[in-house]
Amino acid sequence: MFGEIEGTGFEVIQSTFGACIIGHARVERLWTGARWSEGPVWFAAGRYLLWSDIPNDRILRWDETDGSVSTFRQPCNNSNGHSVDAQGRLVSCEHRTRRVTRTHFDGSVSAIAERTDGMRFNSPNDVVVKSDGSIWFTDPSYGILIDYEGSRAPSEIGACHVYRWDPLTEEVEIVASDYLKPNGLAFSPDESHLYISDTGGSHDDNGPAHIRRHAVTDGGRSLGPGEVFAKCTAGFFDGFRCDTQGRIWSSAADGVHCLDSDGNLIGKILIPEFVGNVCFGGPKLNRLFIAGTTSLYSVYLAVNGVPPATAL
């Protein structure tokens, strides 16, 4: 069966998508009331999800045990993307302070990365933690272009790069410098490749709207040149995650696009608003949480997300 499966939210484009979905599963809207949702991250031990409402300057918390939503942090410096480090601590990208931070178990917040070569970052956007403890993040200029998602300011760097923070030296190095607006990023299940989206077409009519795939080199510390992996057919690929079989589940203007390991679009989860980001959660990591513009959605799938990095 191809096309939209009525009442489910699934659209089958290639037959291989059938193995990824549960026929009777339905997309659920869990909550609404945001201005621009982003950065969902799952905390298994507490059975809750955090995500950002960037213009409202708050991090929200959805509780799996009773479905309630509360404010986790406000103000939050217009936080965007989040991840979990190997010790289970929250790692966040903050637009307003133009830094990457860690939230400790006692609730205190400290900066991981604030500057590169003495210059402030633009507005760190999305972040992933590798199994060696290194932290990789993108730094487009969205948070300094206008006052809606941060604070208007000039770029001190004059460009938008992708960075790696080293857990041993605590130094930050550029790993990709040929992006117009680097945005979402995710490692392949074996961490041999890093996928990075470029949403440069948002402010440049001839700009990119694709995901590139880079080989991870130099013992896991650097990236190869990177080729175009997939072009978005509806808006832009913003945030995304990999499942254990190497498929990518990415945000787009019409919902979530599922790309196979060769970059082919095999199916969609249709959402009635722009999607900013996604993550896998639940006890078996088989529930996809979807940050739509104003709402939080979820759907159970027949696949499993890649587990977060664990302490060595």
Residue, then its C-alpha position, 0 to 999 in steps of 0.5 A: m500500500f502506497g500513499e497516506i494511510e487514512g487516520t494514522g498520519f503515515e504516508v508510505i512512499q516506498s514499500t520498505f517504510g511498511a516495516c517501520i510503522i505499526g498499522h494501527a498506531r496513530v499520531e497523538r498530540l500531547w500538548t499545545g501552546a508553544r510559539w516555536s518548539e525545538g530540541p526534544v530530549w528524553f530522560a529515561a530515568g525520570r520518564y520525562l521529555l524536555w523541549s524548548d519553546i524558544p520565543n517564550d524563553r522556556i524549557l517545558r517538561w512532559d511527564e510520561t507517568d501522567g501526561s502533564v506538562s510543566t515549566f522546567r526552566q524559565p527564563c532559559n536564555n532562549s534555549n534551542g537544541h538539547s542532548v544528554d551527556a554520558q552521565g545523564r546530564l542535560v546539555s543545552c544550546e542557548h541562543r541569548t547567551r550564545r553558549v553551550t551549557r551543562t545542567h548538573f544534578d544539583g540544578s546548577v548550570s555551567a558553560i561548556a563552550e562560550r567562545t572560539d579564538g576569543m570570539r563569541f559564538n553566533s547562537p549555538n543551535d543543536v548538539v550531540v554527545k559522542s560516546d567518547g564524551s566529546i560534544w559536537f554542535t552547530d552555530p548558525s546565526y538565527g538567534i542573533l538575526i532578530d530579537y524573536e529567538g534571542s538578541r539581535a547582534p552582529s556576528e563576531i565570527g563572521a561565519c557559521h561553523v560546526y564545532r567539537w568540544d574536547p572532554l580532555t582539553e576542554e577546547v573547541e575546534i572547528v570540524a566543518s567550515d563550509y556551511l551556510k546555516p548548519n542546523g541539526l546533526a546526528f551520528s550514525p549508529d556506529e559513529s562512523h559518520l556525522y550527518i549535518s543539515d544546512t538550512g541556508g535557503s531560509h535566508d538565501d534564495n539559492g541556499p541549501a536545503h539538504i543533509r550532508r554526510h561526513a566520515v568521522t576521521d582522525g580517531g573520532r576527532s575530525l570530519g571528512p569533506g562530506e557529500v550531500f546525503a538528501k535534499c528536502t522536498a518540503g521546506f528544510f531538514d531542521g533537527f533529526r535522529c537516527d534509528t538503530q538501522g541507520r535510517i534518519w527521521s527528520s523534521a520538515a515543513d509537512g511533518v517528519h521525513c524518513l530517509d533510508s541509509d542511502g538517503n532515499l525518502i521512503g515515508k512521512i509522518l504528516i503533521p499539520e504544522f512545521v516540525g522543528n525537531v524530533c527524538f526517540g523516547g520511551p522505555k524501548l526508544n520506539r516512541l518518536f516525539i515530534a516538536g511541531t511549531t506550537s505542539l508536542y506530538s508522538v507516535y509509536l514506531a516499529v523501529n528503535g532509536v539509537p541509545p544515548a552515549t553512556a559513561l565509559 
